[in-house]
Amino acid sequence: MSRFELIFYSIILLLLIMLAGFFACAETALMAVNRYRLRHQARLKKRYATRILQLLKRPDRLLGVILIGSTFTTILASSLATMIALHFWGDTGAFLVAILLTFIILIFAEITPKTFAAIYPDRVSRFVVYPIQFILQWLYPLVWFANAIANRSLRLLRVHVSNYSVEPLSREELRSVVYDATDKISRQYQQMLLSILDLNRLTVDDVMIPLHDVKGMNIEQSFEAIMEQLSQFPQDWIAVYRGHINQIIGILYIRDVMKLLVLRYSLNAELLQQQLKEPYFIPEGTLLHIQLNYFQQHPNKIAFVVDEYGEIQGLITLNDILEEIVGDFTSSVLLGKHIKKQIDGSYLVDGGITIREFNRISGWELPLRRPKTINGLIVEHLESLPHTGTTMLINGYPVEILIVKDNRVKQARVFQRLQEM
């Protein structure tokens, strides 16, 4: 073997190792590329994204051309190195070169390019897609023949390549994607997206106003008391009941009362009762997204939640559902009135506030099981009536009962979660 031949073969050997590294890099990059990002880029008319998606539609052909190229270059490089070694050092040299070449290919044609491609799959894939597509067109008959044999073998295992498709993200997987996008979107928008994903599993029970917190008006009280209550009521509507809050007879809108005053009607209890809108009742356990859809399609924006016996459990409005998605419209008022953060990091909490509201404002993780309110959570944990001064540990959070009224926790103090030892 002349000196010129030695130099020529050495250059060819180096090029083959580099080519094997290219195929290894292309395989990892194209298999690890973010397909959802690719679809977005394809909608923006990015040519490279469209080409990559076309290749990924048939992974058998893509892997076929890459593995044919990788196998061919590796075997050819091994044969060439063995031929050079046999010429200069005989059988012993061929054995040593095989070991050396294995190490070189492993490091420089496998581990290094694949690691680089795994770290930067999007960048690498956009550069390798064009040569891979060209090689696929050039070697298509060979790739088709190899795939035909491989695909028939897969059919024995009941795997059909033609039926291959990327599985859509599940709700929990999509939640993980939103969680991982913390540095891409603000915490507020992240919380809104998570709330939207939760609509399919939340029920009206999770966001309704409990019955004992519903502010209503007794139609049986004196007319003077009715007018005084209407003048001081903060909302633009009021639930009207007869005798007891559980006997709802309708909804009175303040605007209807104002119209009567503008028309200079002589108001009385009978005339007010004629202005009542028929109450709308829904069963407890109604899914939140179903109720939202109803509110969108019907004029009723207020619903009373009833149990299996027809007893009213609470009230839910369209605003309650919207607040579940975008956050409380009166979060500052809620924080100052029902939740007060202390200097030591603990919170003074009204027992009637829902656990979801407390978790949203504090960022903590009190358990969201059957009880909906702080009072319900404490009573369930105690399995007895609450008493002032009682302390307990709930999900790692120390809780102290401060005020009890009518066998209900009126105010409690929740401390920061204890660190696990």
N, C-alpha and C positions, 0 to 999 in steps of 0.2 A: 504494500500500500504506500503510494507516494505521499510526499508532504502535502501536496495540493489536495489530494483525496482526503487526507486526515483533517485538514482545515475545513473542507467542504462538508464532510460528515459531522464534524463537531458543530458547525453552524446549524446544519439541519436538525441535529439532536437538540440544540438549545431552542430552536423554533418550535419543535414538537412539544417540548416541556411547557413552553409559553402557551402553545395552543391548547394543551390539556388543561392548563390553569384557566384559560378563557372559558372553556366548556364547563368547568367546575363552577366558576364564578357565575356564568349565565344560568346554570341549573338552579343554584341557590337563590339568586336574585329574582328570577321569574316565578319561582314557587313561593317566595316569601313576600312578594309585593302586595301592598294593600289594595285589594280589588275594589273596595268601596271608593277609595280615593281615585283609582283609575277611572271608574265610571263617571265620577265628577269631572275629571279632566277630559274624558271623551265628550261629555256634554258641552265642554268649552271648546270643542273642535281641535283638541290637541292630537296631532297625527300619531305620535308615538304611543299614546294611551289607546287609541283605536287599534293599532297594530298588536299591542300586547294582549288586549282583550280577545282579538281574533285568534292568537296563538293559544290562549288559555282555554278557549272553548273546546279544544281537543288536546287535553294533557298527554294522551298517549302518543300523538304525533310529535308534540314538543319534546317530551322525554326521549322519544325514539331517536330524533335527529341529534339531540345533545349526547346521548349515551353512545350512539354509533360513532360520532366524532371523537368523544373522549376515549372510548375503547380502542379505536383505530390508532389514534395518536400515541396512546400509552404503550400499546403492543409494538408499534413501529419504533418508538424510541427505545424500548427494551431490546429489540432485535438489533438495532443499529449500534447501541452501546455494547452489546455482546459481541458483535462482529469486530468492533474496534479492539476490544479487550483480548479476544482470541488471537488477533494478528500480532499484538505486541507482547502479551504476557501468558498466553495459553489458557488452559482450563482453569487454573487457579485464579488468574486475572479475571476471567469471565464470571466466576463465582463472587469475587470481591466487588466487581462492578455492579452485579445484580443487587447486592446488598446496598451499595452506595446509591444506585439509581432509585431503589425503593424509598430510601430516606429522602432523597431530593424531591421525588414526585410527591411524596406524602406531605412534605413541608411546603414546597413552592407551587405545587399544582393541585393541592387538595385543601389542606388546612388554612393556609394564608388567604387564597382567593375566596374560599367559601365563607370564612369569618368576615372578611371585608364586605362581601355581598350581603351577608346576613345583617350587618350593621347598617348598610346603606342600600337596601333593596330597591327603593324608588329611583335613586340616582343611577345605579348600575343598570337596572333593567332598561332604561330609556336609551342607553348606549349599545347594549348587546342585542336589542330586538331586531335591528336592521340586518346585521350579519347572520343572525340565527334564521331569520326569515328567508334570506338569500340561500343559505345552505340547505334549508328545508326544500325549497323549490328545486335546487340542483340535485339533491339526493332523494327526491320524493318517491321514485319507484322502490328504492331499497328500504326507505322508511315504511312505505305501505306494506311491503312484504313482511318486514319484521313485526309490524303492528298486527297484521292479519294472524300470524301465528300466536303472538302474545294475547290478543283479544279472544281468540278461540280457547286458549288455556284458561283465561279468566272466566269464560262462560261456564266452564266446569264447576267453578266456585259460585255460580249464579251472580256474577258481576258483569253488568252490561255497560260498557264504556259510553255508548251512544246516549244513555240515560243520565249521564253525569251532569250535575248542576250544582252551583254553589248554594249551600243551605242558607236561608235568610236568618238574620239575627233574631234570637228569642228576646222576650221582654227583659229577662234578667241580664242577658248578654249586652243588650242595648243600654241598660242601666250602668253596666261596667264601663262601656264606652264613654258615657256621659261623665262618670266619676273620673275617668282617666283624662278627661279634657279640662281639668281644673285650670291649667295654665293657658288654655285657649279661650275660655269664656268666663265671665264674672260668676261669682258664687250665687248671685241673685238669679241669673239666667239658668245656671245649672240646676238650682232648686226648682225653678219653674218646669224645666224639662222632666225632672224626676217626678214632679207632682203629676204631670200629664200622663206619664207612664203608669202611675199608681191608680189612675182613675178606674181602670178595668178591674181592680181588686178591692177598691174601697166601697163601702156602702153608705147610705145616708146616715146610718147610726154613728159613723165616725166623725161627721162634721156638723151634725144637727145641734141646735140649741136645746139643752135639756128642759123638760117641762117646768121645773122649779125656777128656771131663769127666764122663762117667757113672760114678758110684760103684756098684760091684757087689761081690759076694761069690763067691769061688771055692769051689764045693761040694767040691772035691777036697782042700782043705787040711785040716789036723787039726781035730778037733772042738773042741779048746780054743781054737784060733785063730778058729774060726767064732763061738763064744759070746762071745769077747772083742770081736770086730768088731760083733756084734749089740748088745752092751751100750753101745757107743760111737757107734753110728750115729745121726745126728741126725734122720732121717726116720722115718715110720711104715711104710715099706716099703723093700725092697731088691731090686735086680735080682740074680738068681742065675745064674751061668754055670759052665760046665765047662771048666776049663783056660784059656780066653781069653775076654775080655769079649765077643767077637763070637759066642760060642757060648752065647747066652742059653737057659736051660731053663725059666725061670719067674720069678714074682714072689712074694716071701715077705713077708707082712704081719706086723709086730711083734706086733699084737694076737693073731694066731693062736699065736705062740710063748708069749705071756703066758697064754693060755687053757690051754695044755698045762702050764705051770708051776703054775697055780692048781689044776689037777686032779692035780698031783703025778705027772705022767708022767716017766719016766726018759728024758730027751732023748738023742737020738743023731742022726747025720747022716741015717740012713734015715728016721727019723720026721719030721725037718725037711723032707726032700725030698717027703714025702707031703702036706705043707701048701702046697706051691707051687701058685700059680695059673697057668694056662696063659698064656703070653705072647701079646700081640696085636700083629700086625705090619701096617703100612700102607706103601704105596709112596710114595717121595719125589715131591713135586709135588702132593700132595693139598691141595685148597683148604682154608683154615683154617675157613671157615664150615661146610663139609661135615663136617669132623672134629668141630667143636663140636656139630653136630647129632647126630652119632653118640654122643658122650660123654653127651649129654642123654638119649638113648633106650636106652642099654645100661649095664650095671654096670661095664664096663671104663673106667677113668679114666687108664690108662697105655698108651701105644702106642710101639712101636719102629719107627723109620723105616728102610726098606731101599731099596737101589738096584735097578737092573734085574737085577743078578747075585745078589740076595738077601743082599748084605752089609749089615750094620747100619751106618747112618750117624749115628744119634742117637736121642734119646728125647724124647717130648713128653707132657705131662700136661694135664689139664683146668685146673690152676692156671696153667700156662704161657700158655694161651689167655686166661684171665681177666685175667692180669697184662698181657697185650697190650692189653686194653681199659681196665682201670681203673688200670693202673700197677703197679709192683712192690710186693708186700706187704712185702718186706724191702728197700726202697729205701735206707734208711739204712745197713744192713749192706753192701749192694752198693756204695754210694758209698764207704764207708770201706775196703772190702776190695779191690775191683777197680778203682775209679776214685778218684784222689786229686787234688783241685784244689790247685794251687800258688799261691803269693802273686802271681806274675806273670800269673795267669789261665790258664796252661796246665794240662794234665791228665796225670798219670801213669796209664797204662791197661794193664790186663792184656790180653795179646794174644788170649786166648780169649774175651773179652767180645764180644757181637754188636754190629754197627754200629748197629742200631736202638736197643739199650739205651743205647749211648754218646750217640747223638743225642738221645734222650729226656731223659737226665739233664743233658747239657751245653747243650742247646738249639742245637747246631751242626748242620751239614748235610754230613756226610761222605757220599759217594755210596753209594746203595743199589742196586748192580748185582748181579752174580753172586756175589761173595764175601759171606759172611754175618758173618764175624768181622774184628776189627782185623788179626789175623795174615794172614788171607786177602787182605784189601785191600792190605796192604803187599807181600806176595809177588806178587800180580798186577801191582802197579805196577812192582816191580823186575824182574819176569820172570826172577828167579834166586833162589837161596837167600839168606836175609837174613844180615847180618853186623852185629855190634855196632858202633855209631858211625855207621852209614849214615844219612844224612838225605835227605829227598825232599820234594816239594811235591805234595800230593794235594788237588785241588779248591780250591786256594788256602790250604790249611792246611799249615804246615810240620810234618813228622813226623820224629822222631829215634828210632832203634832203640837201646834201652838194654841189654836182656838177650836173648840168644838161647840156647835150649836144645833139643837134639834137632832142629836145623834149623827150629825154630819160634820166632817172636817171643814171648818170655815177657813182656816189658814194653817199652812205647814211651811216648814223650812227644809229645803233640799240642798245638801252639801255636795261638793265636788266628789267625783268617783274616787274611791280608795285605790291606791296603786297595789297591784297584785305582788305578793312577795315571791 
